[in-house]
């Protein structure tokens, strides 16, 4: 497989995300087993999986604009609150419509 054949969503992930996906697949999708492997609770693994899903979805929505994707990533990484992200995106869309 050439690098150009690798989906962009895979390239956008960090190495620890890729390792999580690998363990997820090797454990046949068992979140219980992942929790044991990472020595964390099931809800912690579920949250991590949900964040990974969000990262992939954000990358897939990339055609909506780089700024919106960037803001969503900040929210997923909990660098800004989800409420703040929504407000910023709303304001951005409003200003874009005015122009």
Number of C-alpha atoms within 10 A of each C-alpha: 5 5 8 7 7 10 10 14 14 13 12 12 14 9 11 9 17 14 11 17 15 13 18 16 11 11 14 11 13 12 19 15 16 21 16 12 11 13 11 12 13 16 12 14 20 15 11 14 17 13 18 19 13 17 21 17 13 21 22 14 13 16 10 11 9 13 12 21 20 15 20 23 19 15 19 20 14 11 11 14 14 15 10 12 20 15 12 15 17 13 12 13 12 11 10 9 8 6 5
